[in-house]
Amino acid sequence: MSTVVFQTLPSGAGAAKRIAARLGLACEEVALHRFPDGELRVTVAPAADTTILYASLDQPNDKLIAVLFAAEALRRGGAKRLVLVAPYLCYMRQDIAFHAGEAVSQRAVGTLLAAIVDRVVTVDAHLHRTADIASVFPGIEAENLSAMPAIADALAAGGVDPATVVIGPDAESEPWVKDLAGRLGLQHAVARKIRRGDRAVDIAFADAGLLAGRPALMVDDIVSSGTTLMAAAKALLSMGATTVDSIVTHALFPPAMIAAFINAGVRSVRSTESVPHPTNAIALDAPLAAALRSELGTTPSPETTT
């Protein structure tokens, strides 16, 4: 009979243990030791036929090495199948070389992970020109779950003003903005963004009168520098929005920037727990557990697969 165990890197232990509990599994932490020269020693718990490894890959460089070493130890310990649960998947943004000599990080990281695990489960991977997550991981299983069902449930439970307009910061955001607005029965709009650099963007909206006297809810997959969020907030308030709140799947910005967001007119920023952050307000336990039930021979729950 096939056995399944759940292990996690230390940084994601809280969420990992809740997800494991939903699956009826114990969760063991992978032990990390840093030597004075910066090298890592990685020690895993006993492996099983199927081993699920939880590792959200924000601040990714050390974590990628830890996953590589953990996979080596787990395979040697008897794991026949390794499943990587990475709610935030790093290095997906650079999917082409924009200038001569640049590395295509998406391809490099995808090839690395595909060589050491059998399945990757992630959430709202930041894919620009890549049509499907499967193409990032040649030869293995891969799923890119949507955070929108969990976000919609959390917002509905807290109550949403029916006049709220759900806002996407750019054309890439339209699918998930439309999805979230549809789930909540709200209108939505998508901005036109022109990026002038890493920390300079221009934001404009086609319908300047849509926001007058109405609350705005901005939705994005990643907030890193925060430039787009602040520019969009100022544009929305100039259009007459009564309040501006933000929901983000992956909060990658330094917590100290929250004050700058407030100064720019953002009333609140809430994020999912894909990355541990002070703005965390929305758990992803349900969709991740549903996706992983197949490893136990259990049919995924329909509530979280849309």
Secondary structure, DSSP 8 states (H G I E B T S, - for coil): ---EEEEE-GGGHHHHHHHHHHTT--EEE-EEEE-TTS-EEEE-----SEEEEE---SSHHHHHHHHHHHHHHHHHTT-SEEEEEESS-TT-S--S-SSTT---HHHHHHHHHHTT-SEEEEES---SS---GGGGSTTSEEEEE-SHHHHHHHHHHH---TT-EEEESSGGGHHHHHHHHHHHT-EEEE-EEEEEETTEEEEE-S-TTTTTTS-EEEEEEEESS-HHHHHHHHHHHHTT-S-EEEEEEEE-S-GGGHHHHHHTT--EEEEETTS--TTEEE--HHHHHHHHGGGGT----GGG--
